[in-house]
């Protein structure tokens, strides 16, 4: 890694991030298995960092019955030859398999930690924290992929834990938090701004969070991209098709400059 000298300003880095809840590779109501089409759509965005939620690690039942079901974990299938760095955080474990959050990166991943942020009850939720080291950047980048609970009381506790994690990171290190917040009432923005210095890319640029659920006709703004320590963060418009038929969530993408 090349460190800047005291008289040389650090180099700027611009990159694209994408977040999408892949719904275990199925469309809404599990009607069709769309993981192959989803991989092509993810590739088309050409994102440098991809945040994935509800991605399957393994599922014995689907593997034996669903045509075209990959033999490898779905995050490896989606990464393929494009993202040679990836990490997976297992959240929900059941008789036939498990699923969780994953991160695909074109930058080296130098540290991974999966935080179990589940609250009492059947919902299993996680927060996957990856430390990335872009070769041209003096500081690491913290990428945190999250999937929060359906109950507001659970989300409130999980947001406080998220804020505590971000506060614990060096103030000079850039942070990106993205994923499925299930925060349809928009309660996360003020809390994360106040407690962690995070701001949401779309709220900052457009004045509102973007509706992403259900994908065929989005009504609820569930998915988010928050940043800290970014010089520029700009929303990217993605085409309605084919995303409206690939999962139950529409994706979000942004250009970020550090």
Secondary structure, 3 states (H helix, E strand, C coil): CCCCCCCCCCCCCEEEEEEEECHHHECHHHCCECHHHHHHHHHHHCCCEEEEEEEEEEEHHHHHHCCCCCCCCHHHHHHCCCCCEEEEEEEEEECCEEEEEEEEECCEEEEEEEEECCCCCCCCCEEEEEEEECCCCCCCEEEEEEECCCCHHHHHHHHHHHHHHHHHCCCCCEEEEEEECCCCCCCHHHHHHHHHCCEEHHHHHHCCCCCCECHHHCCECCEEEEEECCCEEEEECCCCCCHHHCCCECCEEEEEEC
